[in-house]
């Protein structure tokens, strides 16, 4: 990838992550900053997740294969 992309929420560089093969995504660019406000606040934004999934949140991600459209990537959020 020729251009460095940054998280619009914390301005940290996005990192390449290879999505599992059965998702059809390929490489995504994700924000791995655990202090990112998008990630830290996401655990409260997921509706109807129940107690079993209370530690789930979302990381900011972009899909280079789809014009860098943003994706909310489900992730463990230990806060």
mmJSON file of the N, C-alpha and C atoms, coordinates in Angstrom:
{"data_MODEL":{"atom_site":{
"group_PDB":["ATOM","ATOM","ATOM","ATOM","ATOM","ATOM","ATOM","ATOM","ATOM","ATOM","ATOM","ATOM","ATOM","ATOM","ATOM","ATOM","ATOM","ATOM","ATOM","ATOM","ATOM","ATOM","ATOM","ATOM","ATOM","ATOM","ATOM","ATOM","ATOM","ATOM","ATOM","ATOM","ATOM","ATOM","ATOM","ATOM","ATOM","ATOM","ATOM","ATOM","ATOM","ATOM","ATOM","ATOM","ATOM","ATOM","ATOM","ATOM","ATOM","ATOM","ATOM","ATOM","ATOM","ATOM","ATOM","ATOM","ATOM","ATOM","ATOM","ATOM","ATOM","ATOM","ATOM","ATOM","ATOM","ATOM","ATOM","ATOM","ATOM","ATOM","ATOM","ATOM","ATOM","ATOM","ATOM","ATOM","ATOM","ATOM","ATOM","ATOM","ATOM","ATOM","ATOM","ATOM","ATOM","ATOM","ATOM","ATOM","ATOM","ATOM","ATOM","ATOM","ATOM","ATOM","ATOM","ATOM","ATOM","ATOM","ATOM","ATOM","ATOM","ATOM","ATOM","ATOM","ATOM","ATOM","ATOM","ATOM","ATOM","ATOM","ATOM","ATOM","ATOM","ATOM","ATOM","ATOM","ATOM","ATOM","ATOM","ATOM","ATOM","ATOM","ATOM","ATOM","ATOM","ATOM","ATOM","ATOM","ATOM","ATOM","ATOM","ATOM","ATOM","ATOM","ATOM","ATOM","ATOM","ATOM","ATOM","ATOM","ATOM","ATOM","ATOM","ATOM","ATOM","ATOM","ATOM","ATOM","ATOM","ATOM","ATOM","ATOM","ATOM","ATOM","ATOM","ATOM","ATOM","ATOM","ATOM","ATOM","ATOM","ATOM","ATOM","ATOM","ATOM","ATOM","ATOM","ATOM","ATOM","ATOM","ATOM","ATOM","ATOM","ATOM","ATOM","ATOM","ATOM","ATOM","ATOM","ATOM","ATOM","ATOM","ATOM","ATOM","ATOM","ATOM","ATOM","ATOM","ATOM","ATOM","ATOM","ATOM","ATOM","ATOM","ATOM","ATOM","ATOM","ATOM","ATOM","ATOM","ATOM","ATOM","ATOM","ATOM","ATOM","ATOM","ATOM","ATOM","ATOM","ATOM","ATOM","ATOM","ATOM","ATOM","ATOM","ATOM","ATOM","ATOM","ATOM","ATOM","ATOM","ATOM","ATOM","ATOM","ATOM","ATOM","ATOM","ATOM","ATOM","ATOM","ATOM","ATOM","ATOM","ATOM","ATOM","ATOM","ATOM"],
"id":[1,2,3,4,5,6,7,8,9,10,11,12,13,14,15,16,17,18,19,20,21,22,23,24,25,26,27,28,29,30,31,32,33,34,35,36,37,38,39,40,41,42,43,44,45,46,47,48,49,50,51,52,53,54,55,56,57,58,59,60,61,62,63,64,65,66,67,68,69,70,71,72,73,74,75,76,77,78,79,80,81,82,83,84,85,86,87,88,89,90,91,92,93,94,95,96,97,98,99,100,101,102,103,104,105,106,107,108,109,110,111,112,113,114,115,116,117,118,119,120,121,122,123,124,125,126,127,128,129,130,131,132,133,134,135,136,137,138,139,140,141,142,143,144,145,146,147,148,149,150,151,152,153,154,155,156,157,158,159,160,161,162,163,164,165,166,167,168,169,170,171,172,173,174,175,176,177,178,179,180,181,182,183,184,185,186,187,188,189,190,191,192,193,194,195,196,197,198,199,200,201,202,203,204,205,206,207,208,209,210,211,212,213,214,215,216,217,218,219,220,221,222,223,224,225,226,227,228,229,230,231,232,233,234,235,236,237],
"type_symbol":["N","C","C","N","C","C","N","C","C","N","C","C","N","C","C","N","C","C","N","C","C","N","C","C","N","C","C","N","C","C","N","C","C","N","C","C","N","C","C","N","C","C","N","C","C","N","C","C","N","C","C","N","C","C","N","C","C","N","C","C","N","C","C","N","C","C","N","C","C","N","C","C","N","C","C","N","C","C","N","C","C","N","C","C","N","C","C","N","C","C","N","C","C","N","C","C","N","C","C","N","C","C","N","C","C","N","C","C","N","C","C","N","C","C","N","C","C","N","C","C","N","C","C","N","C","C","N","C","C","N","C","C","N","C","C","N","C","C","N","C","C","N","C","C","N","C","C","N","C","C","N","C","C","N","C","C","N","C","C","N","C","C","N","C","C","N","C","C","N","C","C","N","C","C","N","C","C","N","C","C","N","C","C","N","C","C","N","C","C","N","C","C","N","C","C","N","C","C","N","C","C","N","C","C","N","C","C","N","C","C","N","C","C","N","C","C","N","C","C","N","C","C","N","C","C","N","C","C","N","C","C","N","C","C","N","C","C"],
"label_atom_id":["N","CA","C","N","CA","C","N","CA","C","N","CA","C","N","CA","C","N","CA","C","N","CA","C","N","CA","C","N","CA","C","N","CA","C","N","CA","C","N","CA","C","N","CA","C","N","CA","C","N","CA","C","N","CA","C","N","CA","C","N","CA","C","N","CA","C","N","CA","C","N","CA","C","N","CA","C","N","CA","C","N","CA","C","N","CA","C","N","CA","C","N","CA","C","N","CA","C","N","CA","C","N","CA","C","N","CA","C","N","CA","C","N","CA","C","N","CA","C","N","CA","C","N","CA","C","N","CA","C","N","CA","C","N","CA","C","N","CA","C","N","CA","C","N","CA","C","N","CA","C","N","CA","C","N","CA","C","N","CA","C","N","CA","C","N","CA","C","N","CA","C","N","CA","C","N","CA","C","N","CA","C","N","CA","C","N","CA","C","N","CA","C","N","CA","C","N","CA","C","N","CA","C","N","CA","C","N","CA","C","N","CA","C","N","CA","C","N","CA","C","N","CA","C","N","CA","C","N","CA","C","N","CA","C","N","CA","C","N","CA","C","N","CA","C","N","CA","C","N","CA","C","N","CA","C","N","CA","C","N","CA","C","N","CA","C","N","CA","C","N","CA","C","N","CA","C"],
"label_alt_id":[null,null,null,null,null,null,null,null,null,null,null,null,null,null,null,null,null,null,null,null,null,null,null,null,null,null,null,null,null,null,null,null,null,null,null,null,null,null,null,null,null,null,null,null,null,null,null,null,null,null,null,null,null,null,null,null,null,null,null,null,null,null,null,null,null,null,null,null,null,null,null,null,null,null,null,null,null,null,null,null,null,null,null,null,null,null,null,null,null,null,null,null,null,null,null,null,null,null,null,null,null,null,null,null,null,null,null,null,null,null,null,null,null,null,null,null,null,null,null,null,null,null,null,null,null,null,null,null,null,null,null,null,null,null,null,null,null,null,null,null,null,null,null,null,null,null,null,null,null,null,null,null,null,null,null,null,null,null,null,null,null,null,null,null,null,null,null,null,null,null,null,null,null,null,null,null,null,null,null,null,null,null,null,null,null,null,null,null,null,null,null,null,null,null,null,null,null,null,null,null,null,null,null,null,null,null,null,null,null,null,null,null,null,null,null,null,null,null,null,null,null,null,null,null,null,null,null,null,null,null,null,null,null,null,null,null,null],
"label_comp_id":["UNK","UNK","UNK","UNK","UNK","UNK","UNK","UNK","UNK","UNK","UNK","UNK","UNK","UNK","UNK","UNK","UNK","UNK","UNK","UNK","UNK","UNK","UNK","UNK","UNK","UNK","UNK","UNK","UNK","UNK","UNK","UNK","UNK","UNK","UNK","UNK","UNK","UNK","UNK","UNK","UNK","UNK","UNK","UNK","UNK","UNK","UNK","UNK","UNK","UNK","UNK","UNK","UNK","UNK","UNK","UNK","UNK","UNK","UNK","UNK","UNK","UNK","UNK","UNK","UNK","UNK","UNK","UNK","UNK","UNK","UNK","UNK","UNK","UNK","UNK","UNK","UNK","UNK","UNK","UNK","UNK","UNK","UNK","UNK","UNK","UNK","UNK","UNK","UNK","UNK","UNK","UNK","UNK","UNK","UNK","UNK","UNK","UNK","UNK","UNK","UNK","UNK","UNK","UNK","UNK","UNK","UNK","UNK","UNK","UNK","UNK","UNK","UNK","UNK","UNK","UNK","UNK","UNK","UNK","UNK","UNK","UNK","UNK","UNK","UNK","UNK","UNK","UNK","UNK","UNK","UNK","UNK","UNK","UNK","UNK","UNK","UNK","UNK","UNK","UNK","UNK","UNK","UNK","UNK","UNK","UNK","UNK","UNK","UNK","UNK","UNK","UNK","UNK","UNK","UNK","UNK","UNK","UNK","UNK","UNK","UNK","UNK","UNK","UNK","UNK","UNK","UNK","UNK","UNK","UNK","UNK","UNK","UNK","UNK","UNK","UNK","UNK","UNK","UNK","UNK","UNK","UNK","UNK","UNK","UNK","UNK","UNK","UNK","UNK","UNK","UNK","UNK","UNK","UNK","UNK","UNK","UNK","UNK","UNK","UNK","UNK","UNK","UNK","UNK","UNK","UNK","UNK","UNK","UNK","UNK","UNK","UNK","UNK","UNK","UNK","UNK","UNK","UNK","UNK","UNK","UNK","UNK","UNK","UNK","UNK","UNK","UNK","UNK","UNK","UNK","UNK","UNK","UNK","UNK","UNK","UNK","UNK"],
"label_asym_id":["A","A","A","A","A","A","A","A","A","A","A","A","A","A","A","A","A","A","A","A","A","A","A","A","A","A","A","A","A","A","A","A","A","A","A","A","A","A","A","A","A","A","A","A","A","A","A","A","A","A","A","A","A","A","A","A","A","A","A","A","A","A","A","A","A","A","A","A","A","A","A","A","A","A","A","A","A","A","A","A","A","A","A","A","A","A","A","A","A","A","A","A","A","A","A","A","A","A","A","A","A","A","A","A","A","A","A","A","A","A","A","A","A","A","A","A","A","A","A","A","A","A","A","A","A","A","A","A","A","A","A","A","A","A","A","A","A","A","A","A","A","A","A","A","A","A","A","A","A","A","A","A","A","A","A","A","A","A","A","A","A","A","A","A","A","A","A","A","A","A","A","A","A","A","A","A","A","A","A","A","A","A","A","A","A","A","A","A","A","A","A","A","A","A","A","A","A","A","A","A","A","A","A","A","A","A","A","A","A","A","A","A","A","A","A","A","A","A","A","A","A","A","A","A","A","A","A","A","A","A","A","A","A","A","A","A","A"],
"label_entity_id":["1","1","1","1","1","1","1","1","1","1","1","1","1","1","1","1","1","1","1","1","1","1","1","1","1","1","1","1","1","1","1","1","1","1","1","1","1","1","1","1","1","1","1","1","1","1","1","1","1","1","1","1","1","1","1","1","1","1","1","1","1","1","1","1","1","1","1","1","1","1","1","1","1","1","1","1","1","1","1","1","1","1","1","1","1","1","1","1","1","1","1","1","1","1","1","1","1","1","1","1","1","1","1","1","1","1","1","1","1","1","1","1","1","1","1","1","1","1","1","1","1","1","1","1","1","1","1","1","1","1","1","1","1","1","1","1","1","1","1","1","1","1","1","1","1","1","1","1","1","1","1","1","1","1","1","1","1","1","1","1","1","1","1","1","1","1","1","1","1","1","1","1","1","1","1","1","1","1","1","1","1","1","1","1","1","1","1","1","1","1","1","1","1","1","1","1","1","1","1","1","1","1","1","1","1","1","1","1","1","1","1","1","1","1","1","1","1","1","1","1","1","1","1","1","1","1","1","1","1","1","1","1","1","1","1","1","1"],
"label_seq_id":[1,1,1,2,2,2,3,3,3,4,4,4,5,5,5,6,6,6,7,7,7,8,8,8,9,9,9,10,10,10,11,11,11,12,12,12,13,13,13,14,14,14,15,15,15,16,16,16,17,17,17,18,18,18,19,19,19,20,20,20,21,21,21,22,22,22,23,23,23,24,24,24,25,25,25,26,26,26,27,27,27,28,28,28,29,29,29,30,30,30,31,31,31,32,32,32,33,33,33,34,34,34,35,35,35,36,36,36,37,37,37,38,38,38,39,39,39,40,40,40,41,41,41,42,42,42,43,43,43,44,44,44,45,45,45,46,46,46,47,47,47,48,48,48,49,49,49,50,50,50,51,51,51,52,52,52,53,53,53,54,54,54,55,55,55,56,56,56,57,57,57,58,58,58,59,59,59,60,60,60,61,61,61,62,62,62,63,63,63,64,64,64,65,65,65,66,66,66,67,67,67,68,68,68,69,69,69,70,70,70,71,71,71,72,72,72,73,73,73,74,74,74,75,75,75,76,76,76,77,77,77,78,78,78,79,79,79],
"pdbx_PDB_ins_code":[null,null,null,null,null,null,null,null,null,null,null,null,null,null,null,null,null,null,null,null,null,null,null,null,null,null,null,null,null,null,null,null,null,null,null,null,null,null,null,null,null,null,null,null,null,null,null,null,null,null,null,null,null,null,null,null,null,null,null,null,null,null,null,null,null,null,null,null,null,null,null,null,null,null,null,null,null,null,null,null,null,null,null,null,null,null,null,null,null,null,null,null,null,null,null,null,null,null,null,null,null,null,null,null,null,null,null,null,null,null,null,null,null,null,null,null,null,null,null,null,null,null,null,null,null,null,null,null,null,null,null,null,null,null,null,null,null,null,null,null,null,null,null,null,null,null,null,null,null,null,null,null,null,null,null,null,null,null,null,null,null,null,null,null,null,null,null,null,null,null,null,null,null,null,null,null,null,null,null,null,null,null,null,null,null,null,null,null,null,null,null,null,null,null,null,null,null,null,null,null,null,null,null,null,null,null,null,null,null,null,null,null,null,null,null,null,null,null,null,null,null,null,null,null,null,null,null,null,null,null,null,null,null,null,null,null,null],
"Cartn_x":[0.843,0.0,0.888,0.583,1.473,1.17,-0.054,-0.447,-0.745,-0.158,-0.46,-1.817,-2.679,-4.018,-4.035,-4.877,-4.929,-6.363,-6.498,-7.796,-8.326,-9.555,-10.1,-10.472,-10.469,-10.866,-9.685,-8.499,-7.335,-6.062,-6.133,-5.024,-3.846,-4.037,-2.977,-2.969,-1.799,-1.742,-2.573,-3.281,-4.025,-3.049,-3.295,-2.412,-3.133,-2.381,-2.956,-3.317,-4.45,-4.931,-5.599,-5.203,-5.812,-7.036,-8.182,-9.447,-9.52,-10.276,-10.453,-10.987,-10.54,-10.833,-12.329,-13.137,-14.561,-15.356,-14.716,-15.423,-15.509,-14.585,-14.57,-13.919,-13.35,-12.765,-11.317,-10.501,-9.077,-8.369,-7.62,-6.874,-7.744,-7.802,-8.443,-7.376,-7.622,-6.755,-7.499,-6.884,-7.596,-6.799,-7.54,-6.928,-6.768,-5.541,-5.25,-4.98,-5.283,-5.043,-6.13,-5.751,-6.714,-7.236,-6.586,-7.046,-7.879,-8.102,-8.908,-10.326,-10.862,-12.204,-13.278,-13.107,-14.075,-14.138,-12.979,-12.905,-13.377,-12.896,-13.236,-14.726,-15.375,-16.797,-17.706,-17.148,-17.984,-18.697,-18.141,-18.781,-20.167,-20.361,-21.657,-22.611,-22.094,-22.914,-23.578,-23.154,-23.728,-25.016,-26.106,-27.415,-27.679,-28.414,-28.913,-27.809,-26.668,-25.594,-25.661,-26.347,-26.516,-25.254,-25.397,-24.279,-23.18,-23.531,-22.526,-21.528,-21.946,-21.085,-20.729,-20.744,-20.536,-19.137,-18.203,-16.841,-16.582,-17.63,-17.46,-17.588,-16.762,-16.792,-16.43,-16.118,-15.762,-14.503,-13.674,-12.507,-12.834,-12.278,-12.421,-11.561,-12.114,-11.38,-11.797,-10.936,-11.225,-10.934,-11.725,-11.572,-10.937,-9.628,-8.968,-9.578,-10.159,-10.779,-12.124,-12.605,-13.898,-13.76,-12.796,-12.572,-12.322,-11.748,-11.434,-12.687,-13.813,-15.017,-14.78,-15.367,-15.146,-16.009,-15.47,-16.105,-15.981,-17.04,-16.959,-16.575,-15.351,-14.827,-15.042,-15.866,-16.157,-14.874,-14.671,-13.446,-13.728,-12.845,-12.936,-12.546,-13.379,-13.168,-13.22,-12.091,-12.069,-12.414,-13.02,-13.316,-14.694],
"Cartn_y":[-1.169,0.0,1.232,2.193,3.336,4.499,4.659,5.806,5.384,6.085,5.814,6.41,5.612,6.055,6.201,7.109,7.4,7.315,6.928,6.872,8.301,8.567,9.92,10.257,9.27,9.478,9.744,9.189,9.37,9.742,9.785,10.16,9.187,7.976,6.967,6.283,5.827,5.128,3.84,3.571,2.32,1.217,0.014,-1.12,-2.164,-2.806,-3.867,-5.077,-5.661,-6.878,-7.75,-8.992,-9.917,-10.556,-10.263,-10.799,-12.3,-13.031,-14.463,-14.68,-15.741,-16.005,-16.043,-16.582,-16.736,-15.426,-14.322,-13.039,-12.354,-12.678,-12.045,-10.67,-10.228,-8.901,-8.817,-9.792,-9.692,-8.852,-7.835,-6.96,-5.774,-5.506,-4.306,-3.474,-2.205,-1.311,-0.983,-1.276,-1.083,-0.213,0.415,1.181,0.24,-0.007,-0.888,-0.121,1.168,1.999,1.727,1.125,0.82,2.068,3.206,4.462,5.297,4.785,5.487,5.7,6.913,7.153,6.324,6.067,5.239,3.846,3.254,1.916,1.926,2.866,2.906,3.111,3.913,4.195,3.193,2.34,1.447,0.372,-0.027,-1.07,-0.635,0.656,1.177,1.405,1.411,1.73,0.527,-0.677,-1.873,-2.229,-2.211,-2.491,-3.991,-4.414,-5.783,-6.837,-6.52,-7.513,-8.447,-8.091,-8.975,-9.134,-9.738,-9.898,-10.804,-11.814,-12.754,-12.058,-10.966,-10.244,-8.849,-8.642,-7.303,-6.748,-7.599,-7.131,-6.945,-6.854,-6.647,-5.165,-4.722,-3.353,-3.345,-2.182,-2.065,-1.227,-1.671,-0.884,-0.215,0.972,1.652,0.919,0.686,0.013,0.594,0.426,0.821,-0.346,-0.451,-1.522,-0.955,-1.203,-0.686,-1.22,-2.406,-2.994,-2.381,-1.453,-0.819,0.698,1.3,2.752,3.271,2.456,2.826,3.196,2.596,2.8,2.29,2.973,2.574,1.37,0.591,-0.635,-0.626,-1.009,-1.204,-2.659,-2.895,-4.241,-4.696,-5.714,-6.236,-6.749,-6.388,-6.753,-6.873,-7.582,-7.66,-6.307,-5.804,-4.492,-4.683,-4.825,-5.21,-4.115,-3.029,-1.935,-2.089],
"Cartn_z":[0.0,0.0,0.0,-0.86,-1.035,-0.089,0.324,1.133,2.566,3.543,4.948,5.275,5.909,6.304,7.827,8.327,9.758,10.274,11.514,12.162,12.324,11.889,12.043,13.492,14.368,15.762,16.689,16.353,17.233,16.469,15.144,14.262,14.299,14.817,14.796,13.427,12.96,11.675,11.719,10.627,10.508,10.119,10.629,10.38,9.537,8.661,7.83,8.68,8.387,9.065,8.019,7.963,7.004,7.639,7.064,7.572,7.298,8.113,7.843,6.43,5.819,4.411,4.102,4.995,4.696,4.807,5.191,5.259,3.902,3.001,1.691,1.676,2.788,2.854,2.387,2.655,2.346,3.39,2.953,3.864,4.264,5.554,6.086,6.786,6.898,7.664,8.946,10.094,11.357,12.326,13.214,14.296,15.481,15.873,17.005,18.293,18.293,19.467,20.514,21.629,22.684,23.389,23.18,23.776,22.81,21.619,20.619,21.162,21.105,21.631,20.927,19.645,18.919,19.541,19.796,20.385,21.834,22.624,24.058,24.285,23.458,23.643,22.951,22.114,21.303,22.116,23.252,24.051,24.518,24.699,25.127,23.966,22.74,21.574,20.93,21.276,20.651,21.378,20.646,21.235,21.284,22.274,22.383,22.396,22.971,22.971,24.172,25.231,26.377,27.204,28.37,29.297,28.769,27.994,27.482,26.558,25.945,25.01,25.51,26.807,27.352,27.081,26.718,26.442,24.955,24.16,22.727,22.399,21.482,21.005,19.534,19.002,17.584,17.418,16.519,16.116,14.786,14.592,13.308,12.284,11.11,10.04,8.696,7.715,6.341,5.421,4.366,3.379,2.109,1.89,0.689,-0.6,-0.548,-1.731,-2.073,-1.233,-1.448,-1.241,-1.929,-1.866,-0.454,0.397,1.782,2.591,2.24,3.044,4.453,5.434,6.822,7.186,8.136,8.62,10.14,10.826,12.277,12.505,12.928,13.104,14.539,14.734,16.063,16.715,17.978,18.677,20.185,20.877,22.328,22.904,23.802,24.411,25.919,26.588,27.998,28.995,28.587,29.514,30.104],
"occupancy":[1.0,1.0,1.0,1.0,1.0,1.0,1.0,1.0,1.0,1.0,1.0,1.0,1.0,1.0,1.0,1.0,1.0,1.0,1.0,1.0,1.0,1.0,1.0,1.0,1.0,1.0,1.0,1.0,1.0,1.0,1.0,1.0,1.0,1.0,1.0,1.0,1.0,1.0,1.0,1.0,1.0,1.0,1.0,1.0,1.0,1.0,1.0,1.0,1.0,1.0,1.0,1.0,1.0,1.0,1.0,1.0,1.0,1.0,1.0,1.0,1.0,1.0,1.0,1.0,1.0,1.0,1.0,1.0,1.0,1.0,1.0,1.0,1.0,1.0,1.0,1.0,1.0,1.0,1.0,1.0,1.0,1.0,1.0,1.0,1.0,1.0,1.0,1.0,1.0,1.0,1.0,1.0,1.0,1.0,1.0,1.0,1.0,1.0,1.0,1.0,1.0,1.0,1.0,1.0,1.0,1.0,1.0,1.0,1.0,1.0,1.0,1.0,1.0,1.0,1.0,1.0,1.0,1.0,1.0,1.0,1.0,1.0,1.0,1.0,1.0,1.0,1.0,1.0,1.0,1.0,1.0,1.0,1.0,1.0,1.0,1.0,1.0,1.0,1.0,1.0,1.0,1.0,1.0,1.0,1.0,1.0,1.0,1.0,1.0,1.0,1.0,1.0,1.0,1.0,1.0,1.0,1.0,1.0,1.0,1.0,1.0,1.0,1.0,1.0,1.0,1.0,1.0,1.0,1.0,1.0,1.0,1.0,1.0,1.0,1.0,1.0,1.0,1.0,1.0,1.0,1.0,1.0,1.0,1.0,1.0,1.0,1.0,1.0,1.0,1.0,1.0,1.0,1.0,1.0,1.0,1.0,1.0,1.0,1.0,1.0,1.0,1.0,1.0,1.0,1.0,1.0,1.0,1.0,1.0,1.0,1.0,1.0,1.0,1.0,1.0,1.0,1.0,1.0,1.0,1.0,1.0,1.0,1.0,1.0,1.0,1.0,1.0,1.0,1.0,1.0,1.0,1.0,1.0,1.0,1.0,1.0,1.0],
"B_iso_or_equiv":[0.0,0.0,0.0,0.0,0.0,0.0,0.0,0.0,0.0,0.0,0.0,0.0,0.0,0.0,0.0,0.0,0.0,0.0,0.0,0.0,0.0,0.0,0.0,0.0,0.0,0.0,0.0,0.0,0.0,0.0,0.0,0.0,0.0,0.0,0.0,0.0,0.0,0.0,0.0,0.0,0.0,0.0,0.0,0.0,0.0,0.0,0.0,0.0,0.0,0.0,0.0,0.0,0.0,0.0,0.0,0.0,0.0,0.0,0.0,0.0,0.0,0.0,0.0,0.0,0.0,0.0,0.0,0.0,0.0,0.0,0.0,0.0,0.0,0.0,0.0,0.0,0.0,0.0,0.0,0.0,0.0,0.0,0.0,0.0,0.0,0.0,0.0,0.0,0.0,0.0,0.0,0.0,0.0,0.0,0.0,0.0,0.0,0.0,0.0,0.0,0.0,0.0,0.0,0.0,0.0,0.0,0.0,0.0,0.0,0.0,0.0,0.0,0.0,0.0,0.0,0.0,0.0,0.0,0.0,0.0,0.0,0.0,0.0,0.0,0.0,0.0,0.0,0.0,0.0,0.0,0.0,0.0,0.0,0.0,0.0,0.0,0.0,0.0,0.0,0.0,0.0,0.0,0.0,0.0,0.0,0.0,0.0,0.0,0.0,0.0,0.0,0.0,0.0,0.0,0.0,0.0,0.0,0.0,0.0,0.0,0.0,0.0,0.0,0.0,0.0,0.0,0.0,0.0,0.0,0.0,0.0,0.0,0.0,0.0,0.0,0.0,0.0,0.0,0.0,0.0,0.0,0.0,0.0,0.0,0.0,0.0,0.0,0.0,0.0,0.0,0.0,0.0,0.0,0.0,0.0,0.0,0.0,0.0,0.0,0.0,0.0,0.0,0.0,0.0,0.0,0.0,0.0,0.0,0.0,0.0,0.0,0.0,0.0,0.0,0.0,0.0,0.0,0.0,0.0,0.0,0.0,0.0,0.0,0.0,0.0,0.0,0.0,0.0,0.0,0.0,0.0,0.0,0.0,0.0,0.0,0.0,0.0],
"pdbx_formal_charge":[null,null,null,null,null,null,null,null,null,null,null,null,null,null,null,null,null,null,null,null,null,null,null,null,null,null,null,null,null,null,null,null,null,null,null,null,null,null,null,null,null,null,null,null,null,null,null,null,null,null,null,null,null,null,null,null,null,null,null,null,null,null,null,null,null,null,null,null,null,null,null,null,null,null,null,null,null,null,null,null,null,null,null,null,null,null,null,null,null,null,null,null,null,null,null,null,null,null,null,null,null,null,null,null,null,null,null,null,null,null,null,null,null,null,null,null,null,null,null,null,null,null,null,null,null,null,null,null,null,null,null,null,null,null,null,null,null,null,null,null,null,null,null,null,null,null,null,null,null,null,null,null,null,null,null,null,null,null,null,null,null,null,null,null,null,null,null,null,null,null,null,null,null,null,null,null,null,null,null,null,null,null,null,null,null,null,null,null,null,null,null,null,null,null,null,null,null,null,null,null,null,null,null,null,null,null,null,null,null,null,null,null,null,null,null,null,null,null,null,null,null,null,null,null,null,null,null,null,null,null,null,null,null,null,null,null,null],
"auth_seq_id":[1,1,1,2,2,2,3,3,3,4,4,4,5,5,5,6,6,6,7,7,7,8,8,8,9,9,9,10,10,10,11,11,11,12,12,12,13,13,13,14,14,14,15,15,15,16,16,16,17,17,17,18,18,18,19,19,19,20,20,20,21,21,21,22,22,22,23,23,23,24,24,24,25,25,25,26,26,26,27,27,27,28,28,28,29,29,29,30,30,30,31,31,31,32,32,32,33,33,33,34,34,34,35,35,35,36,36,36,37,37,37,38,38,38,39,39,39,40,40,40,41,41,41,42,42,42,43,43,43,44,44,44,45,45,45,46,46,46,47,47,47,48,48,48,49,49,49,50,50,50,51,51,51,52,52,52,53,53,53,54,54,54,55,55,55,56,56,56,57,57,57,58,58,58,59,59,59,60,60,60,61,61,61,62,62,62,63,63,63,64,64,64,65,65,65,66,66,66,67,67,67,68,68,68,69,69,69,70,70,70,71,71,71,72,72,72,73,73,73,74,74,74,75,75,75,76,76,76,77,77,77,78,78,78,79,79,79],
"auth_comp_id":["UNK","UNK","UNK","UNK","UNK","UNK","UNK","UNK","UNK","UNK","UNK","UNK","UNK","UNK","UNK","UNK","UNK","UNK","UNK","UNK","UNK","UNK","UNK","UNK","UNK","UNK","UNK","UNK","UNK","UNK","UNK","UNK","UNK","UNK","UNK","UNK","UNK","UNK","UNK","UNK","UNK","UNK","UNK","UNK","UNK","UNK","UNK","UNK","UNK","UNK","UNK","UNK","UNK","UNK","UNK","UNK","UNK","UNK","UNK","UNK","UNK","UNK","UNK","UNK","UNK","UNK","UNK","UNK","UNK","UNK","UNK","UNK","UNK","UNK","UNK","UNK","UNK","UNK","UNK","UNK","UNK","UNK","UNK","UNK","UNK","UNK","UNK","UNK","UNK","UNK","UNK","UNK","UNK","UNK","UNK","UNK","UNK","UNK","UNK","UNK","UNK","UNK","UNK","UNK","UNK","UNK","UNK","UNK","UNK","UNK","UNK","UNK","UNK","UNK","UNK","UNK","UNK","UNK","UNK","UNK","UNK","UNK","UNK","UNK","UNK","UNK","UNK","UNK","UNK","UNK","UNK","UNK","UNK","UNK","UNK","UNK","UNK","UNK","UNK","UNK","UNK","UNK","UNK","UNK","UNK","UNK","UNK","UNK","UNK","UNK","UNK","UNK","UNK","UNK","UNK","UNK","UNK","UNK","UNK","UNK","UNK","UNK","UNK","UNK","UNK","UNK","UNK","UNK","UNK","UNK","UNK","UNK","UNK","UNK","UNK","UNK","UNK","UNK","UNK","UNK","UNK","UNK","UNK","UNK","UNK","UNK","UNK","UNK","UNK","UNK","UNK","UNK","UNK","UNK","UNK","UNK","UNK","UNK","UNK","UNK","UNK","UNK","UNK","UNK","UNK","UNK","UNK","UNK","UNK","UNK","UNK","UNK","UNK","UNK","UNK","UNK","UNK","UNK","UNK","UNK","UNK","UNK","UNK","UNK","UNK","UNK","UNK","UNK","UNK","UNK","UNK","UNK","UNK","UNK","UNK","UNK","UNK"],
"auth_asym_id":["A","A","A","A","A","A","A","A","A","A","A","A","A","A","A","A","A","A","A","A","A","A","A","A","A","A","A","A","A","A","A","A","A","A","A","A","A","A","A","A","A","A","A","A","A","A","A","A","A","A","A","A","A","A","A","A","A","A","A","A","A","A","A","A","A","A","A","A","A","A","A","A","A","A","A","A","A","A","A","A","A","A","A","A","A","A","A","A","A","A","A","A","A","A","A","A","A","A","A","A","A","A","A","A","A","A","A","A","A","A","A","A","A","A","A","A","A","A","A","A","A","A","A","A","A","A","A","A","A","A","A","A","A","A","A","A","A","A","A","A","A","A","A","A","A","A","A","A","A","A","A","A","A","A","A","A","A","A","A","A","A","A","A","A","A","A","A","A","A","A","A","A","A","A","A","A","A","A","A","A","A","A","A","A","A","A","A","A","A","A","A","A","A","A","A","A","A","A","A","A","A","A","A","A","A","A","A","A","A","A","A","A","A","A","A","A","A","A","A","A","A","A","A","A","A","A","A","A","A","A","A","A","A","A","A","A","A"],
"auth_atom_id":["N","CA","C","N","CA","C","N","CA","C","N","CA","C","N","CA","C","N","CA","C","N","CA","C","N","CA","C","N","CA","C","N","CA","C","N","CA","C","N","CA","C","N","CA","C","N","CA","C","N","CA","C","N","CA","C","N","CA","C","N","CA","C","N","CA","C","N","CA","C","N","CA","C","N","CA","C","N","CA","C","N","CA","C","N","CA","C","N","CA","C","N","CA","C","N","CA","C","N","CA","C","N","CA","C","N","CA","C","N","CA","C","N","CA","C","N","CA","C","N","CA","C","N","CA","C","N","CA","C","N","CA","C","N","CA","C","N","CA","C","N","CA","C","N","CA","C","N","CA","C","N","CA","C","N","CA","C","N","CA","C","N","CA","C","N","CA","C","N","CA","C","N","CA","C","N","CA","C","N","CA","C","N","CA","C","N","CA","C","N","CA","C","N","CA","C","N","CA","C","N","CA","C","N","CA","C","N","CA","C","N","CA","C","N","CA","C","N","CA","C","N","CA","C","N","CA","C","N","CA","C","N","CA","C","N","CA","C","N","CA","C","N","CA","C","N","CA","C","N","CA","C","N","CA","C","N","CA","C","N","CA","C","N","CA","C","N","CA","C","N","CA","C","N","CA","C"],
"pdbx_PDB_model_num":[1,1,1,1,1,1,1,1,1,1,1,1,1,1,1,1,1,1,1,1,1,1,1,1,1,1,1,1,1,1,1,1,1,1,1,1,1,1,1,1,1,1,1,1,1,1,1,1,1,1,1,1,1,1,1,1,1,1,1,1,1,1,1,1,1,1,1,1,1,1,1,1,1,1,1,1,1,1,1,1,1,1,1,1,1,1,1,1,1,1,1,1,1,1,1,1,1,1,1,1,1,1,1,1,1,1,1,1,1,1,1,1,1,1,1,1,1,1,1,1,1,1,1,1,1,1,1,1,1,1,1,1,1,1,1,1,1,1,1,1,1,1,1,1,1,1,1,1,1,1,1,1,1,1,1,1,1,1,1,1,1,1,1,1,1,1,1,1,1,1,1,1,1,1,1,1,1,1,1,1,1,1,1,1,1,1,1,1,1,1,1,1,1,1,1,1,1,1,1,1,1,1,1,1,1,1,1,1,1,1,1,1,1,1,1,1,1,1,1,1,1,1,1,1,1,1,1,1,1,1,1,1,1,1,1,1,1]
}}}
